[in-house]
Amino acid sequence: MQAYDADLELFRDTFKRFLQEHIAPFYEQWEQDGLMPRTVWNQLGENGFLCVDMPEEYGGYGVPTQYSFMLVEESAKAGFCALSTGLLCHSDIVAPYLEKKGSHQQKHYWLPKMASGECVGAIAMSEPGAGTDLQSIRSTALRDGEDYILNGSKTFITNGQHADLVLTACKTDMRAGAKGVSLLLVDSHLQGFQKGNNLSKIGLHSQDTSELFFDNVKVPKSQLLGEEGQGFVYMMQELPRERTVIAAHSVGAIQGALNVTIEYVQQRKAFGSSIDKFQNTRFVLAQAQIDFLATQSFYQRNLNLYQEGLLSVDDAAALKCFSTDMQMKIADQLLQLFGGYGYMTEYPISRFFVDARVQKIYGGTNEIMKEIVARKLVGRV
């Protein structure tokens, strides 16, 4: 287990106070509106909660990755899963691509803006006909002098409405399969870039999830991330971090769901007694706690491996699958203890339940995670 870190705990306390002051009073309304205001990103940046593990020269603190993951975990624990998802996309997916693969100019231009909240980051991989199968993307970026001409569309894009920078997977060579995939840093203010409607979802209601459209968008070749044709390789290299931070979200959400359920069963009475006295209630809570501890331990193991540069693709996939399955299972079982009230949106457990479902889908479906683990065990079919 990770040794106690006093600075991390102080940072955690500061973030929890931020959530209570700047998020909690307004979150319910944002969920009803279907969108958080853009100013939330400015507040996060002003208070030092974005891209925290980036080097100081880019506006971060240069702290270990666990500091960044903690922000995802705590926001999910508080029941703000839409915020947690936006944070992990911005700080733990987009920013690391830039920090690891970006040029000197790209890093110094984009990362300080991401750390301050001036720029919101999104990553555009999924397309209407290509979700987990990233080799099948059809968006194209063809060279025209000093520019790429980008055409195509993307869907299910986290932070899509507020995005200023969209890390976009596209084909720069349609004949080369996966070897023809490249990554472009696309400024959302470029001519021909269009944001579609904010998509209506069963959960994460205030998370802006969008379709994006590219109509002859002229992207300077200086905004190619890394080398042409290496986009698929880069995506595979960064997926272990993405899948580990998704597990951080699961750990936080499980603990948050347990907290609201414990409070409820101690207050709710049936047959003349609070329902926490019933054996079934106690066993459900006990099993949820046991499953939480197993998930938390698996997550901490992988986080330690990631920070040591030793986390394998299959271990990351196993954790992503296990943690998100547990998140969904526990939310379902805890909701049952609320009876009919658990189905009412005014009770926080209902939000923990609907927000959990997508965790088994994005970052690679859990079915694909099992295929990755199986390939490690018995090879390819």
N, C-alpha and C positions, 0 to 999 in steps of 0.2 A: 504493500500500500504506500501511497505517497506520504512523505513526511509532512508534518504540520508546517504550514507556511504562514507566518503572522501577517506578512504583507498581503498575501492573497486574501486572507480573511478580512483584513481591513478594507481591501478593495471590494470584496463581496458585500460588506456592510454598507459601504458608500453607494454601491449600485442598488441595493435593496431600498435604501432611502430615496434614491432617484425614482425607482419604480412607484413607490408609494406617493410621491409628490407629483410626478409628471405624467404617470401612466394610469394608475388606478382610478383617479376621479373621472377619467374620460373614456376609458376603454370600452365600457358598455355601449356608449353612444357610437364609438367608432365601429363596433361590431354591427350595430344597426345600420350605420351609414354604408357599410361594406368597404371602408377605406380609412386608413390612418392618415392624418394630415402630413404633408411634406415637412412641416416644421419639426416633427419628431426627430428626424435625422439630424437637423441642426442642433437640437437640444442634446442628443446623444454625443455628437461631435464636440460641442462646447464643454461638456462634462467629462470628456476623455474616455468614452466607452466604445469607440470604433477603431478597428485595426490595431488593437493594443499590443499585439506581439510583433508588429512590424518594427524595423529598426528606427531609432530616434530621428535619423536624417530624413525619414519619410513621414514623420508625424506621430509614430507610435512610441511605445515605451521600451521596446526591445525585451519584453518579459517573456517567460515561457508560454507555450501555446495554451496551457491549462487556464491561464488568466482569461483568454478569449473565450474558451469553451465554457468557463464558469458563467459568463454573461448569458450565454444561450441557455444553460441549465437553470439559472435563477429566474430568468424571464418566463420559461416554461413552467417552472415550479409555482410561480405566482399566478398562473392561469393565463398568461399573455402569450399564448403559443404562436399567434400570428406575428407578433413582434419578434419572438425567438427565431422563427423561420426567416424573417427578413434579415435579422442580424447575422445568422450563420451564412446566408448567401453572400452578403456584402463583405463581411470581415474574414470569413473562414473558407470561402470558395474563390471569389473574384480576386481579392487582394493577394492571396498566396500565389495565384497564377502569375500576377504581375511581378511580385517580389522575386520569384524564382526564375521566370522566363523573360521578363521585360528588359528592354534596353535601358541604359542610363537615362536617356531622355524620357522614355515612357514612365519609368518609375518616379522620376522627380516631378513629372507633370501631373500624373493621376493620383498617386498614393497620398500625398499631403491633402489633396481635395477630398479623398475618401475618408481620411482620418478626421477631418474637420466637419464632415457632414455636408460640405458644399457639393459633393458628387455622390450620388447613390449608385451602387454597382449591381448589375444583374448579369446572369450568364444564360445565353440562348443556345441550347442544344436541341431540345425536343421540337419536333415538327409534326404537323397533322398526320403524316405517314411514317414517322420515325421517332419513336420514344426511346426505349432502352437500347434499341438497335441503332447505335450512333453511326455505324458505317453506311446506313441507308439515307443519310440526310441529302436533301436535294437543293438546298440553298447554294448559290454559286457566287464566286467572287473572281472575276476574270480581269487580268492585267490590261490596263490601258495607259501606257506611258508611266507616269509617276503615281498612278492611282489603281485601286481595285474597284471594279463596278460590281456592287453587291445587289443580288436579286433573290427573292424568296420570302418565306414566312416562317415564323416560329410560334409555338403555343405553350401554354402552361408556364409562362415565364415569371418566376418570383421577382418581386420588386419592379415589375414591368411598367406600371403606370408612373412611378416616380424616378425611374432609372435615367441617369445622365450618361453612364458608361455601360455599354452592353458588350460583354465578351462573347463573340459570336462564332460558332462553329459553322464552317462553310466548305464547299468543295472548290479548290483552286485548280483541280485537275479531275474532270469527270470520268476519266478512263482509268484512274489509278486506285479505285476502291478506297480502303482506309488510308492508304498512303497519299491520297489526294486531298485529305482533310487538313485545313489550316484554321488558325484562330485569329480573328481580327478584333481590335479594340475600336468599337464603333461608338462615336459620339451621337447620342440620340437627337441632337439638334441639327444634324446634317439634313440637307434637302433630300427628300425621297424616303426618309425614315418616318414611319407612321405607327403610332400606338393604337391598337384596337381597343375594344371595350374591356373594362375591368370584368373578369370572368366571375360568374356566380357559382359558388362552391357549397358543398354541404358542411364544410368546416373552414377554419381559418378565415372567417368572413372579412376581417379588416385587413388581411394581407392582400396587397395589390398584385393580382395574378392576371397576366394579360397575354393576348396575341400581339405579335409584332410583325410588321410588314416592311420589306425593303424593295423599293422601286428605283432601280438604277442609282443607288446610293454611292456616291463617289468617296471612297475611303482612301486617304493617303497611304502609300505603301509603307511609310514610316510607322503606321499603326498595325502592321503585321506583328503578332506576338511570336517571338522566337523565329524558327525557320519555317519556310513554306513546306507543306506536306507532313509536318510533324505534329499537327493538332491532335490526332487520335492518340499518339504516344503520350503527349502532354496530359490529355484527359485521363488516361489510364494511370499515369503517375500521381495525379492529384486526387483520384477517387478515394484512396485510403483515408485522407484527412476528411473529405466530405462525409464519408460513412461513419467516421468516428464522432464527428460533431453532431450528426443526426442521432447517434446514441446518447450524447450528452443531453440533447433535447428530451429523449425518452426518459432518461434518469430523472431529470427535473420534473417532467410531467407526471411520472408515476408517483413521485413523492408529493407533488401538489394534490393529486387526486386522493391519495391516502389521507392527507391532512384535512381536506374538506369533508371526507367521509367519516373520519374519526370524530370530528366536531359534530356532525349531524347525528350519528347513532347515539351519542351521549345525551343529546337533547330530545330526540324523537321518542315518544312513548307509544307502546302498543300493549294491550292486555294488562294495563296497570303497571308497566315497567319500561324503563328506557331500553331500547332494542340492543344496546351494547351488552346487555345481560344474557341475551339469547346465544346458545352455543353456535348456531349457524353463523351468526354475525361475527362472533369471535374467531371462528375458524376461517371465514372468508378474509377477515382482516389479517389474521396470522399468515395465511398463505400468500396474500398480497405483499406482506412485509418480507417473507422469505424470498419470493420471486424478485422483489426490489433489490434485496441484498445481493442476490446472484447477478442481477443485471449490473448493479453498481460495481461489483468486483470485476466482472468481465470488462466493463468500460474502463475502469482504472488500469487494469492490466494493459489493454490496448493503447490507452493514452500514454502510459509510461514507455511502451515500445515505440510509439510514434515519435515521442520527444527524443528518443535515443537513435532515431533513424532506422529502426529494426522492424517496423510493422509491415507484415506481408499483405498482399492483396487478398488472399483467402481468409486470413484472420480478420481483416477489416470487414469483409463480406459476411463472415459468420456473426460478428458482433452486430452489424446493421440488421441482419435478419432476426437474431435473437432478441435484441433490445426492443425493436419495433413491434414484434409479435407479442412480447410481454406487455408493452405499453397498451396495446389494443385489448389484450386478454384481461388485464387488471382493470382498465377503465370499464369494461363491460361488466365484470363481476362486482365492482364497487357500485356502479350505477344501480344494480339490482337491489342493493340494500336500501335505496331510496324509494323503492316501489314506484308508484305513479309519478311521484315528484321528480324522480330521476329523468323522466321524459320531458319535463318542463324546462324551457330555456332559462328561466329565472334562477335555476339551481346550477352552480358552477360545474357540477359533475357532468352535466349534459354537454358542456363545451369541451371538457377534457375528453369525452367520448368521441364526439364528431371530429375534433381536431386531431385525434390520434390516427384516424383511418389512412390519411394520405402518407403517413410515415412509412407504411409498408409498400408504397408505390414509388415515390421519388428517390433520387439517389441510386436508382436501379431497383427494379421490383424484387421482392423477397424470393420469388421463383428463380430469378437470375442469380441472386446471392447463393442459393443452394447449388446451382449449376457450377458456380465458381469453386465452391468448397468441394464438390464432387470431382471436378477436374483435378484438383490437387490430390485427391485420394486415389482415384482410379484412372486418371488420364482422360483424354478427349474420346468421344464416341467416334 
